[in-house]
Amino acid sequence: MLKLNKISKHFGGLQVLQDVNFNVPQGGIFGLIGPNGAGKTTVFNLITGLLRASGGGIEFNGQDISTIAPHKITKRGIARTFQNIRVFKDMTLLENVVVGMHDQMNYGFSDLLFNLGPYRRIEARARVRALELLSWVRLEHKAEMLADSLSYGEQRKLEFARALATEPKLLLLDEPVAGMNPAEKTELMREILNIKQRGYSIFMIEHDMRFVMGLCDRIAVLNFGRIIAEGTPDQIKSNQEVIEAYLGKDEAE
């Protein structure tokens, strides 16, 4: 589904990624892990068009997306959440999710300006769909509340619903449990599994090894800008190079 082929990225003289290769298959959950500073978020920024690679290529469903704009990548079917939650706190939950549908709401400016039939019908359908998406993350009972009233974990779930509103083929989750307590992590793990069971493909980056091991079907490990291992959770847990990357060589021995 998603293929990174010898991706490199440097900022001036700083080499952040070096010949990164891996494939994210359709269906299931793929994880990219690594210590802080390994280059994980840079990978996501390249995939979503926020950065341009210094070398190599990125393909999505057989098409090169290395040089196209972020909004066009979204239209191709890639949605993303961010490590730092980005919701519109002065809008309701329902309004936040409807915002995610703007590219699919095909009405003209005059329809909007004069509140004509096409606008009203499309807006009504969008609200129904937004409420359905909120129900997927069990927030439909708070649909008319302001996002600012939500707990940290609920804001993360709202971000999931808004990302799903773009009707993605692939959902990218950027360190979804950053800053969460164990109970919030357990709840969010359940939500991610629910999204997977609805047929979505998920690609997450995370540094919480236990969380990833409990979710992912396949994992790649990034360290100092290079992929050092790839395999099933069991294979990754027993990989000596991965253990050293997380614990340091002396402690691993």
C-alpha positions in Angstrom: 0.0 0.0 0.0 2.7 2.5 1.1 6.3 2.0 0.0 9.4 4.0 1.1 12.3 3.3 -1.3 15.7 4.5 -0.1 14.4 7.6 1.5 17.0 10.1 2.8 16.6 13.5 4.4 19.2 16.0 5.5 18.9 19.5 6.9 22.1 21.2 5.8 24.9 18.9 7.1 22.6 17.0 9.4 21.6 13.6 8.0 18.3 12.7 9.6 17.3 9.7 7.5 19.5 7.4 5.5 18.2 4.9 2.8 15.0 4.1 4.7 13.1 1.2 3.1 9.9 -0.5 4.2 6.4 -1.3 3.0 3.2 -0.7 4.9 0.7 -3.4 3.7 -3.0 -2.9 3.3 -5.0 -4.0 6.3 -3.8 -4.3 9.9 -1.6 -2.1 11.9 2.1 -1.3 11.0 4.3 0.3 13.6 7.5 2.4 13.3 9.3 2.6 16.6 12.6 4.0 17.8 14.2 6.0 20.5 13.4 9.8 20.7 15.3 11.6 18.0 15.5 8.5 15.7 13.7 10.3 12.9 10.1 8.9 13.2 8.2 12.1 12.8 10.4 13.1 9.9 9.2 10.0 8.1 5.6 11.1 8.7 6.3 14.6 7.5 7.8 13.2 4.3 4.8 10.9 3.6 2.3 13.7 4.2 4.2 16.2 2.1 5.1 18.6 4.9 8.8 17.9 3.9 10.5 16.9 0.7 12.9 14.0 0.7 16.6 14.6 -0.1 16.7 11.3 -1.9 14.6 8.2 -2.7 10.9 7.9 -3.4 7.5 7.3 -1.7 4.7 5.4 -3.4 1.0 5.1 -2.3 -1.1 2.5 -4.1 1.5 2.4 -6.9 1.6 6.1 -7.5 4.5 8.4 -6.6 3.5 11.0 -4.0 7.0 12.3 -3.3 6.5 15.8 -4.8 2.7 16.5 -4.5 1.1 19.0 -2.0 -0.2 17.9 1.4 -3.9 18.5 0.5 -3.5 16.3 -2.6 -2.0 13.6 -0.5 -5.0 13.8 1.7 -7.3 13.5 -1.3 -5.4 10.4 -2.4 -6.4 8.7 0.9 -3.8 9.4 3.6 -5.0 11.1 6.9 -2.8 11.9 9.9 -3.0 12.8 13.5 -0.3 14.7 15.3 1.7 14.1 18.5 0.6 17.5 19.8 -3.2 17.4 19.6 -4.7 19.8 17.1 -8.4 20.3 17.6 -10.5 23.5 17.3 -11.2 24.0 21.0 -13.7 26.8 20.5 -15.8 24.6 18.2 -18.2 21.7 19.1 -17.1 18.1 18.6 -19.6 17.8 15.7 -18.2 21.0 14.1 -14.6 19.6 14.5 -15.5 16.5 12.6 -17.5 18.3 9.9 -14.4 20.4 9.2 -12.6 17.2 8.2 -15.1 16.7 5.4 -14.7 20.0 3.6 -13.0 18.5 0.6 -16.0 16.2 0.0 -18.7 18.8 0.4 -19.4 19.8 -3.2 -21.5 23.0 -3.1 -20.9 26.3 -4.7 -20.2 29.7 -3.0 -23.7 30.9 -3.9 -25.3 27.8 -2.2 -23.4 28.7 0.9 -24.0 32.4 0.8 -27.7 32.2 0.3 -28.2 28.9 2.3 -29.6 27.2 -0.8 -30.9 23.6 -1.0 -27.7 21.9 -2.1 -25.8 23.4 0.8 -28.4 22.5 3.4 -28.6 18.9 2.1 -24.9 18.4 2.0 -24.4 20.0 5.4 -27.2 17.7 6.9 -25.5 14.6 5.5 -22.1 15.7 6.8 -23.6 16.1 10.3 -25.1 12.7 10.2 -21.8 11.2 9.2 -19.9 13.2 11.8 -22.2 11.9 14.5 -21.6 8.4 13.3 -17.8 8.9 13.5 -18.1 10.3 17.0 -20.1 7.2 17.9 -17.2 5.0 16.7 -15.0 6.6 19.4 -17.8 6.8 21.9 -18.1 10.6 22.0 -21.5 11.0 20.3 -23.1 12.0 23.6 -20.8 15.0 23.7 -21.3 16.1 20.1 -22.7 19.6 20.9 -20.1 20.3 23.6 -17.0 22.5 23.0 -13.8 20.5 22.3 -12.1 22.5 25.1 -14.3 20.7 27.6 -12.8 17.3 26.8 -10.2 15.5 28.7 -6.8 14.9 27.1 -7.7 11.4 26.1 -11.0 12.4 24.7 -9.4 15.1 22.6 -7.2 12.5 21.1 -10.2 10.4 20.2 -11.9 13.4 18.6 -8.8 13.9 16.5 -9.2 10.3 15.3 -12.8 11.0 14.3 -11.8 14.1 12.4 -9.0 12.2 10.6 -11.5 9.5 9.6 -13.9 12.2 8.3 -11.5 12.6 5.3 -12.4 8.9 4.3 -8.8 7.8 4.3 -7.4 4.5 3.0 -4.5 4.8 5.3 -4.5 6.4 8.8 -1.2 7.7 10.2 -1.0 8.0 14.0 1.8 10.1 15.3 2.7 9.0 18.9 -1.0 8.6 19.8 -0.4 7.9 23.5 2.1 10.6 24.2 1.4 12.2 27.6 -1.3 9.6 28.6 -1.6 7.7 31.8 -1.9 3.8 31.7 -5.8 3.9 31.9 -6.0 6.3 28.9 -3.5 4.2 26.9 -5.6 1.1 27.5 -8.8 2.9 26.3 -7.1 4.3 23.3 -5.7 0.9 22.3 -9.3 -0.3 22.3 -10.3 2.5 20.0 -7.5 1.9 17.6 -8.4 -1.8 17.4 -12.0 -0.8 16.7 -10.8 1.3 13.8 -8.8 -1.6 12.4 -11.8 -3.9 12.7 -13.8 -1.5 10.5 -11.4 -2.2 7.7 -8.9 0.7 7.9 -5.2 0.4 7.4 -3.2 2.0 10.2 0.5 3.1 10.3 1.6 4.4 13.7 4.9 5.8 15.1 5.5 5.4 18.8 8.2 5.1 21.3 6.1 3.3 23.9 7.3 -0.3 23.1 4.7 -2.0 25.2 1.8 -0.2 23.5 3.1 -1.0 20.1 3.7 -4.7 20.9 0.1 -5.0 22.0 -1.3 -3.5 18.7 0.9 -4.0 15.7 1.0 -6.9 13.3 4.4 -5.8 11.9 7.0 -3.4 13.2 10.0 -1.6 11.7 12.7 -0.1 14.0 14.4 3.2 13.3 17.6 4.2 15.0 19.8 7.2 14.1 18.0 7.5 10.8 18.3 3.9 9.7 16.0 0.9 9.7 17.8 -1.6 12.0 15.1 -4.3 12.1 11.7 -5.3 10.8 9.4 -8.2 11.7 6.6 -9.4 14.0 6.4 -8.1 17.5 8.0 -11.4 18.8 10.9 -11.0 16.4 11.4 -7.4 17.3 11.3 -8.1 21.1 14.1 -10.6 20.8 16.3 -8.6 18.3 19.6 -7.8 20.1 20.2 -4.6 18.0 16.8 -3.3 19.0 17.4 -4.1 22.7 20.7 -2.2 22.5 19.1 0.8 20.7 16.6 1.1 23.6 18.7 0.2 26.6 22.2 0.9 25.5 24.8 -1.7 24.8 26.2 -2.0 28.3 22.8 -2.5 29.9 21.7 -4.9 27.2 24.7 -7.1 28.0 
